[in-house]
């Protein structure tokens, strides 16, 4: 009685199908691995040391396969004195798991070697009964069988014998050349002929090392990998522990040179797979950084093959976990133990952004990495950029990161102003205030409670818009539920909108002419640009646009300084005066157009802007913050327009704006 054989190579090629799960041929002896043909004693010992080391380092799920590989090294045809010892060892393994297919099959081979035919036949019958069974436990055993065989292929080092032959041929050729140089007559002729044959043999071995999968041995490896994948698919459909399925996927990824797709349905790359395994080990408190390092290597290999944003972000995530090992799931610089991994992550993310542009995922990843490095200001800018690229669902998680970055900054007036401006912009984009409930993680409210209360105190001292008053009152109510401060004490936190009514009535003002200084009067300007916008949009300009222009977002990025003079919107005269001063100090002017600006401030400023274009011969950089028309007073020859009406295009438009600021 024999075990069912796999389909032949011819049959599979003819029908074009993968091996079926019923085509299992259990046992490592049946696989004809290179391990069986190592004859050199030193090589055998080295291989044993490597396998024993693997048994110490690898997961226990593959220990049974390693034991069987050690048995192969004691091939009974070569080392009969070890047969009894190996039989005893495998019998003990069968007592632990009576249905372990690979052990049953290899033990049957050893029984036949010592002519114990009855015992061998009994094992074959047990094996065949499991192979044809539909019992769930037997299906698990069949899946584990092919998975262990796949692991054996992984460890077999297919080309080891060929490399050894190549080195020995090279050594023989060198010895013959030396002997040929001192020989004469027939001996010399024979050595010449031998040298030629050795060179031909070297060429043939070299070809065998570089050929594609053609021979039966290589085909056997390919077929084993097909069964390996099929075994994983079967395990996923059973009650087999999920973490063990991931571990088998980990070994399969290694066997497939790591960039092979593991699942045809889920498009899981090896890089993602290793990260999953690392997370499983961490949750099981059996953390293995070596898996993370292997994941990093495979992620880099995947990026070299095809630069995909998905793989780049996975590599960055793996680097962050390694940088913070063993506190892999904490955030912030206190968890970081090795910053070098964070620099590696930034290199890959910047490489992708330079090559293919920005997406939410890359911007968010860079923000989290800078947060872990303690660079909260830079992290804040990247989270702002990510917010601009996010949809509603992603924006919620990004808002928390963005606000945490601001709260980590030093408590100053400018930071508080930036915070309220950021909250105002977020509220306008999300069109509700629910996000304030999750401004910081639940576990961190106590840590930031004092800062938020001081922030509310500050808001009582500065003018607020109607929307900002709503935000302040909403935050006050949220904090009142999370603190022991009584409702009566919270009554002092009262906010009213600014009484400033910015309705301008144009009237002729007497300004000395020329009010705009010609460019020839400046050898060098103090600032790169001055931004002109409406009062309603001033918070967004300060919080987002100016910060984006003043921050290094990429390795070779340029930064630009804004004129710090704040536009005074109190009256026509103050509005004109502060605007003129800002223009005269700056090389370029950015005009931010919105419907609010066109109905209010433009009536006051249009004469100044047209005069500036006449006297300075500059290109006016116009940002369309909303869908509106460019005023006809601005000549199209002096106009460079940037469309900020679509949030997803804003990062690219900011990049274009930087290029325009570079031009003289």
C-alpha positions in Angstrom: 0.0 0.0 0.0 1.4 3.4 -0.9 0.7 7.0 -0.2 -1.2 8.9 -3.0 1.3 10.5 -5.3 1.2 14.1 -6.5 0.3 14.9 -10.0 3.2 14.8 -12.4 4.8 17.9 -13.7 3.4 17.1 -17.2 -0.1 16.7 -15.9 -0.1 20.0 -14.1 1.4 21.9 -17.1 -1.1 20.2 -19.4 -4.2 21.2 -17.3 -2.8 24.5 -16.0 -3.9 24.0 -12.4 -2.3 24.2 -9.0 -1.8 21.0 -7.0 -5.0 20.0 -5.2 -5.0 19.6 -1.4 -5.5 15.8 -1.9 -2.1 15.6 -3.7 -0.2 15.7 -0.4 2.8 13.3 -0.2 3.7 13.4 3.5 7.2 13.1 4.8 10.5 14.9 4.2 12.2 11.7 2.8 9.8 11.9 -0.1 10.8 15.4 -1.0 14.4 14.5 -2.0 15.9 17.5 -0.2 19.6 18.4 -0.5 20.0 17.5 3.2 19.8 13.9 2.3 22.8 14.1 -0.1 25.4 15.9 2.1 28.3 13.5 2.3 31.0 15.7 3.9 31.2 15.2 7.6 32.1 18.8 8.3 29.2 20.0 6.2 26.8 17.7 8.1 28.0 19.1 11.4 27.7 22.7 10.3 24.2 22.0 9.0 23.2 20.4 12.3 24.5 23.4 14.2 22.4 25.6 12.0 19.3 23.5 12.5 19.7 23.3 16.3 20.2 27.1 16.4 17.0 27.5 14.3 15.2 25.3 16.8 16.2 27.8 19.6 15.4 30.9 17.6 12.3 29.9 15.5 8.8 29.5 16.7 7.9 26.2 18.2 5.3 25.7 15.4 8.2 24.5 13.2 10.2 22.5 15.7 8.7 19.2 14.5 9.9 20.0 10.9 13.4 20.8 12.2 13.5 17.5 14.0 12.7 15.7 10.8 15.4 17.6 8.9 17.9 16.5 11.5 16.8 13.0 10.8 17.5 13.5 7.1 21.0 14.4 7.9 21.4 10.9 9.4 20.1 9.3 6.2 19.9 5.6 7.0 21.6 4.6 3.7 24.7 6.5 4.9 24.6 6.2 8.7 22.8 3.0 9.8 24.1 3.2 13.4 21.7 6.2 14.0 18.6 4.4 12.7 17.5 3.1 16.1 18.1 6.4 17.8 16.0 8.3 15.1 13.2 5.7 15.3 13.0 6.1 19.1 12.9 9.9 18.7 10.1 9.8 16.0 8.1 7.3 18.0 8.2 9.6 21.0 6.9 12.4 18.7 4.1 10.2 17.5 3.0 9.7 21.1 2.7 13.5 21.5 0.7 13.8 18.2 -0.5 10.5 16.8 -1.7 12.1 13.6 1.4 14.1 12.6 1.6 13.2 9.0 5.2 14.0 8.2 6.5 12.1 11.2 4.3 9.1 10.4 5.6 9.0 6.8 9.3 9.4 7.8 9.0 6.8 10.6 7.5 4.4 8.0 10.6 4.9 5.8 12.9 4.1 8.8 10.9 0.9 9.6 11.3 -0.3 6.1 15.0 0.3 6.3 15.2 -2.2 9.2 12.8 -4.6 7.4 9.9 -3.9 9.9 7.4 -4.1 7.1 4.4 -4.7 9.3 5.0 -1.5 11.3 5.6 0.5 8.1 2.3 -0.8 6.5 0.4 0.1 9.7 1.7 3.7 9.6 0.9 4.0 5.8 -2.7 2.9 6.6 -3.0 5.5 9.3 -1.5 8.2 7.0 -3.9 7.3 4.2 -6.9 7.4 6.5 -6.0 11.0 7.5 -5.4 12.0 3.9 -8.9 11.0 2.8 -10.7 12.2 5.9 -13.0 15.3 6.0 -12.8 15.5 9.8 -11.8 19.2 10.8 -8.9 18.0 12.9 -7.6 15.9 10.0 -7.9 18.8 7.7 -5.7 20.8 10.1 -3.1 18.0 10.1 -3.0 18.0 6.3 -2.6 21.8 6.2 0.2 21.6 8.8 1.8 18.8 6.8 2.3 20.9 3.7 3.2 24.0 5.7 6.0 22.1 7.4 7.2 20.8 4.0 7.2 24.4 2.8 9.4 25.4 5.7 11.7 22.5 4.9 12.1 23.8 1.4 12.9 27.2 2.8 15.7 25.8 4.9 17.1 23.5 2.2 19.1 26.1 0.4 18.5 24.6 -3.1 21.7 25.8 -4.7 24.1 24.8 -1.9 25.5 21.7 -3.6 26.0 23.5 -6.9 28.0 26.3 -5.2 30.1 23.7 -3.5 30.8 22.0 -6.8 31.7 25.3 -8.4 34.3 26.0 -5.7 35.8 22.6 -5.9 36.1 22.7 -9.7 37.8 26.1 -9.4 40.3 24.6 -6.9 40.9 21.6 -9.1 41.5 23.7 -12.1 44.1 25.8 -10.2 46.0 22.7 -9.1 46.0 21.3 -12.6 47.3 24.5 -14.0 50.2 24.5 -11.6 51.0 20.8 -12.3 50.7 21.4 -16.1 53.3 24.2 -16.0 56.0 21.8 -14.7 55.0 18.7 -16.7 56.1 17.6 -20.1 55.2 15.1 -22.8 52.1 13.0 -22.5 51.4 14.1 -19.0 51.3 17.7 -20.1 48.9 16.8 -22.9 46.5 14.9 -20.6 46.5 17.8 -18.1 45.7 20.2 -20.9 42.7 18.0 -21.9 41.6 17.7 -18.3 41.8 21.5 -17.8 39.5 22.0 -20.8 37.0 19.5 -19.5 37.1 21.2 -16.1 36.4 24.6 -17.6 33.5 23.1 -19.5 32.2 21.6 -16.3 32.5 25.0 -14.6 30.5 26.7 -17.3 27.8 24.0 -17.0 27.6 24.5 -13.2 27.4 28.2 -13.6 24.5 27.8 -16.0 22.7 25.6 -13.6 22.9 28.2 -10.9 21.4 30.9 -13.2 18.7 28.9 -15.0 15.0 29.3 -14.5 12.8 26.7 -12.9 12.9 23.9 -15.4 14.2 20.7 -13.7 12.2 18.4 -11.5 13.9 19.6 -8.3 13.1 23.2 -8.9 9.6 22.3 -10.0 9.2 20.4 -6.7 10.1 23.6 -4.8 7.5 25.5 -6.8 4.9 22.9 -6.3 5.6 22.8 -2.5 5.1 26.6 -2.4 1.7 26.1 -4.1 0.7 23.5 -1.5 2.2 25.8 1.2 -0.3 28.6 0.2 -3.1 26.1 0.0 -2.3 24.9 3.5 -2.6 28.5 4.8 -5.9 29.0 3.0 -7.3 25.8 4.7 -6.1 26.9 8.1 -7.9 30.3 7.7 -11.1 28.4 7.2 -10.8 26.4 10.4 -10.7 27.1 14.1 -6.9 27.1 14.0 -5.4 29.9 16.3 -5.2 33.2 14.3 -1.8 34.0 15.6 -0.4 30.7 14.3 -1.9 31.3 10.9 0.0 34.6 10.8 3.2 32.8 11.8 2.8 30.3 9.0 2.3 33.2 6.6 5.5 34.7 7.9 7.4 31.6 7.0 5.7 31.5 3.6 6.7 35.1 2.9 10.3 34.1 3.6 10.1 31.1 1.4 8.7 33.3 -1.5 11.5 35.8 -1.3 9.2 38.2 0.6 7.8 40.2 -2.2 5.3 37.5 -3.4 1.7 38.3 -2.7 0.5 36.1 0.1 -3.2 36.2 -0.6 -4.9 36.5 -3.9 -8.0 37.9 -2.2 -6.6 40.4 0.2 -3.5 41.6 -1.7 -1.4 41.3 1.5 2.3 41.9 0.9 5.0 40.3 2.8 5.9 43.6 4.4 2.4 43.9 5.9 2.6 40.2 6.9 5.7 40.7 9.0 4.2 43.7 10.7 1.1 41.6 11.6 3.4 38.9 13.0 5.3 41.4 15.1 2.1 42.8 16.5 0.9 39.3 17.4 4.1 38.6 19.3 3.9 41.9 21.1 0.3 41.1 22.2 1.4 37.7 23.3 4.3 39.3 25.3 6.7 37.2 23.1 8.2 40.2 21.2 10.8 39.3 18.6 12.6 42.3 17.1 14.2 40.0 14.6 10.8 39.7 12.9 10.6 43.5 12.7 14.1 43.6 11.2 13.1 41.0 8.6 9.9 43.0 7.9 12.1 46.1 7.3 14.3 44.2 4.9 11.4 42.9 2.9 9.7 46.3 2.9 12.8 47.9 1.4 12.9 45.1 -1.2 9.3 45.7 -2.1 10.0 49.4 -2.5 12.9 48.8 -4.8 10.7 46.6 -7.0 7.8 49.1 -7.1 7.6 52.3 -5.2 4.1 52.1 -3.7 2.7 54.4 -1.1 1.2 51.5 0.7 4.5 49.7 1.2 6.4 52.9 2.0 3.9 53.6 4.9 4.2 50.1 6.1 8.0 50.4 6.2 7.6 53.7 8.1 5.3 52.0 10.6 7.7 49.1 11.1 10.5 51.6 11.7 8.4 53.4 14.3 7.7 50.1 16.1 11.4 49.2 16.1 12.4 52.7 17.3 10.1 52.4 20.3 10.7 48.7 21.1 9.5 47.3 23.5 7.0 50.3 24.0 5.9 49.9 20.4 2.3 51.2 20.9 3.1 54.3 22.9 3.5 57.8 21.3 6.0 60.5 22.0 9.7 60.8 22.5 9.7 59.1 25.9 8.9 55.8 24.2 11.7 56.1 21.7 14.9 54.0 22.3 16.5 54.2 18.9 15.9 57.4 16.8 17.9 56.0 13.8 14.9 54.0 12.7 12.8 57.1 12.7 15.3 58.8 10.3 15.1 55.7 8.0 11.3 56.1 8.0 11.5 59.8 7.1 13.9 59.1 4.3 11.5 56.6 2.6 8.5 58.8 3.1 10.3 61.9 1.7 11.5 59.8 -1.3 8.0 58.8 -2.1 6.6 62.3 -1.8 9.3 63.7 -4.0 8.6 61.0 -6.6 4.8 60.8 -6.6 3.4 63.7 -4.5 1.6 63.8 -1.2 -1.3 61.9 0.1 -3.1 62.0 3.5 -1.4 58.7 4.6 2.2 60.0 3.9 1.6 63.4 5.5 0.0 61.8 8.6 2.8 59.3 8.9 5.5 62.0 8.8 3.5 64.0 11.4 3.5 61.0 13.8 7.2 60.3 13.3 8.1 64.0 14.1 5.9 63.7 17.1 7.9 60.7 18.3 11.1 62.6 17.7 9.8 65.5 19.9 9.7 68.0 17.0 6.1 69.1 17.8 6.2 72.2 15.7 7.2 70.3 12.6 4.7 67.5 13.5 2.0 70.1 13.7 2.6 71.4 10.2 2.4 67.9 8.7 -0.8 67.1 10.6 -2.3 70.4 9.3 -1.3 69.2 5.8 -2.8 65.8 6.4 -6.0 67.5 7.6 -6.3 69.3 4.3 -6.0 66.0 2.5 -8.3 64.0 4.7 -11.9 63.0 4.3 -14.3 63.3 7.2 -13.5 60.0 8.8 -9.8 60.4 8.6 -10.0 64.0 9.8 -11.4 63.0 13.2 -8.3 61.0 14.1 -6.0 63.6 12.6 -7.6 66.4 14.6 -6.5 64.7 17.8 -2.9 64.4 16.6 -3.0 68.0 15.4 -4.3 69.4 18.8 -1.9 67.2 20.8 1.0 68.8 18.9 -0.2 72.3 19.8 -0.7 71.4 23.4 2.9 70.0 23.6 4.2 73.4 22.5 5.2 76.1 25.1 2.3 78.0 26.5 2.6 81.4 24.9 0.2 84.0 23.5 1.1 83.1 19.9 0.5 79.4 20.5 -2.9 80.1 22.1 -3.8 82.2 19.1 -2.7 79.4 16.8 -4.8 77.0 18.8 -8.0 79.0 18.5 -7.3 79.6 14.8 -6.8 75.9 14.2 -10.0 75.0 16.0 -11.8 77.6 14.0 -10.6 76.2 10.7 -11.3 72.6 11.8 -14.9 73.6 12.8 -15.5 75.3 9.6 -14.4 72.3 7.5 -16.1 69.7 9.7 -19.2 72.0 10.1 -19.8 70.8 13.6 -18.1 71.0 17.1 -18.4 67.3 18.0 -14.7 66.9 17.5 -14.0 68.9 20.7 -15.3 65.9 22.7 -12.3 63.9 21.5 -9.8 66.7 21.4 -7.3 64.5 23.4 -7.5 60.8 24.3 -9.6 59.9 27.3 -6.5 58.7 29.2 -4.8 62.1 28.7 -7.6 64.6 29.7 -6.2 65.0 33.2 -2.7 65.6 31.8 -3.9 68.5 29.6 -6.8 69.8 31.8 -4.7 72.6 33.3 -3.5 73.8 29.9 -7.0 73.8 28.4 -8.3 75.8 31.4 -5.5 78.4 31.0 -6.4 78.5 27.3 -10.0 79.3 28.1 -8.7 82.1 30.4 -6.7 83.5 27.6 -9.7 83.6 25.3 -11.4 86.0 27.6 -8.7 88.5 26.9 -8.7 88.6 23.1 -11.3 89.5 20.5 -13.2 86.5 19.2 -15.4 85.9 16.2 -18.9 84.5 16.6 -17.6 81.0 15.6 -14.8 81.3 18.1 -17.2 82.1 20.9 -19.2 79.0 20.1 -15.9 76.9 20.2 -14.9 78.4 23.5 -18.3 77.8 25.1 -18.4 74.2 23.8 -14.9 73.5 25.2 -16.0 75.0 28.5 -19.0 72.6 28.7 -16.8 69.6 27.9 -14.2 70.6 30.6 -16.9 71.2 33.2 -17.9 67.5 32.8 -14.3 66.3 33.3 -13.2 68.4 36.2 -14.2 69.0 39.9 -14.7 72.7 39.2 -18.2 73.7 40.1 -20.7 75.0 37.6 -20.8 78.3 39.5 -17.0 78.7 39.1 -17.3 78.0 35.4 -19.7 80.9 35.0 -16.8 83.3 35.0 -15.8 81.8 31.7 -18.1 84.0 29.7 -17.3 84.9 26.1 -18.9 87.5 23.8 -18.1 88.2 20.2 -15.9 91.1 19.4 -17.9 94.4 19.0 -15.7 95.3 16.1 -18.0 95.8 13.1 -15.9 95.7 10.0 -18.1 97.5 7.6 -16.0 100.0 5.6 -17.3 103.1 4.0 -14.8 104.3 1.5 -13.7 107.9 1.8 -10.8 109.8 0.4 -7.8 109.8 2.7 -4.8 112.0 2.3 -1.7 109.9 2.1 1.6 111.4 0.9 2.5 110.1 -2.5 4.0 107.8 -3.5 2.6 105.5 -0.8 4.1 102.4 -2.4 7.9 102.5 -2.6 9.4 101.4 -6.0 11.5 98.2 -5.9 14.5 100.3 -7.0 14.5 102.0 -3.5 15.3 98.6 -1.9 18.6 96.8 -2.2 17.0 94.0 -0.1 13.6 93.5 1.4 13.1 92.6 5.0 10.6 89.8 4.2 9.7 87.4 1.4 6.0 88.2 1.3 3.1 90.0 2.8 -0.3 88.4 2.9 -3.5 90.5 2.4 -6.7 88.8 3.4 -10.1 89.5 5.0 -10.5 89.7 8.8 -12.6 86.5 8.7 -9.9 84.5 7.0 -6.9 85.9 9.0 -6.9 82.9 11.4 -6.7 80.4 8.5 -3.8 82.4 6.9 -1.9 82.5 10.2 -2.6 79.0 11.3 -2.2 77.1 8.0 -0.8 79.1 5.1 2.0 81.0 6.8 3.1 78.0 8.8 3.2 75.9 5.7 5.4 78.4 3.9 7.7 78.9 6.8 8.4 75.2 7.5 10.8 72.7 5.9 8.3 70.0 4.8 10.9 68.1 2.7 14.6 67.6 2.8 15.5 70.2 0.2 12.4 72.4 0.8 12.7 76.2 0.9 11.1 78.3 3.6 9.8 81.9 3.3 9.3 84.6 6.0 6.1 86.5 6.2 6.0 90.2 7.2 4.9 89.9 10.9 3.0 93.2 10.9 -0.6 92.5 11.7 -3.2 94.1 9.6 -5.3 96.5 11.7 -8.9 96.2 10.6 -10.3 98.8 13.0 -10.9 101.5 10.4 -10.2 102.4 6.8 -7.2 104.4 7.8 -5.6 101.8 10.0 -6.3 99.1 7.3 -4.6 101.2 4.6 -1.7 102.1 6.8 -0.8 98.6 8.0 -1.2 97.2 4.5 1.1 99.8 2.9 3.8 99.2 5.5 3.6 95.5 5.0 3.9 95.8 1.2 6.9 98.2 1.4 8.8 95.7 3.7 8.1 92.7 1.5 9.4 91.4 -1.8 6.1 89.9 -3.0 2.5 90.2 -2.1 0.0 87.4 -1.6 -3.7 88.4 -2.1 -6.2 85.9 -0.6 -9.5 86.3 -2.3 -12.8 85.3 -0.7 -16.4 86.5 -1.0 -16.0 88.2 2.4 -12.9 90.1 1.3 -14.4 91.3 -2.0 -17.5 92.7 -0.2 -15.5 94.5 2.6 -11.7 95.1 2.5 -11.3 95.2 -1.3 -13.2 98.5 -1.6 -10.6 100.1 0.6 -7.5 98.4 -0.7 -8.0 98.2 -4.5 -6.3 101.6 -5.2 -3.3 100.6 -3.2 -3.0 97.2 -4.9 -3.3 98.7 -8.4 -0.8 101.4 -7.6 1.6 98.7 -6.3 1.4 96.9 -9.6 2.2 100.1 -11.5 5.1 101.2 -9.4 6.7 97.8 -8.5 6.2 95.8 -11.7 5.6 92.7 -9.6 3.6 89.6 -10.2 0.7 89.5 -7.7 0.2 86.0 -6.2 -3.5 85.5 -5.9 -5.0 82.7 -3.8 -8.6 81.8 -4.5 -9.8 80.6 -1.1 -13.4 80.4 -2.4 -15.1 80.3 -5.8 -15.1 84.0 -6.7 -14.0 86.3 -9.6 -10.7 88.1 -9.7 -11.4 91.9 -9.7 -11.1 93.4 -13.1 -8.8 96.1 -11.7 -6.0 93.5 -11.6 -4.3 93.2 -15.0 -4.0 89.5 -16.0 -0.4 90.1 -17.0 0.5 90.8 -13.4 -1.5 87.9 -12.1 -0.4 84.4 -10.9 -3.4 82.5 -9.5 -3.5 79.5 -7.1 -6.7 77.5 -6.6 -7.3 76.6 -2.9 -11.0 75.8 -3.3 -10.4 72.1 -3.4 -8.7 71.0 -0.1 -7.0 68.0 -1.6 -5.1 70.2 -4.1 -3.9 72.7 -1.4 -0.6 71.0 -0.6 0.3 70.9 -4.3 -0.8 74.5 -4.7 1.4 75.5 -1.7 4.3 73.8 -3.4 3.6 75.8 -6.6 3.3 79.0 -4.4 6.8 78.3 -3.0 8.2 78.1 -6.6 6.5 81.4 -7.4 8.0 83.0 -4.4 11.5 81.9 -5.5 11.2 83.7 -8.8 12.6 87.2 -8.9 
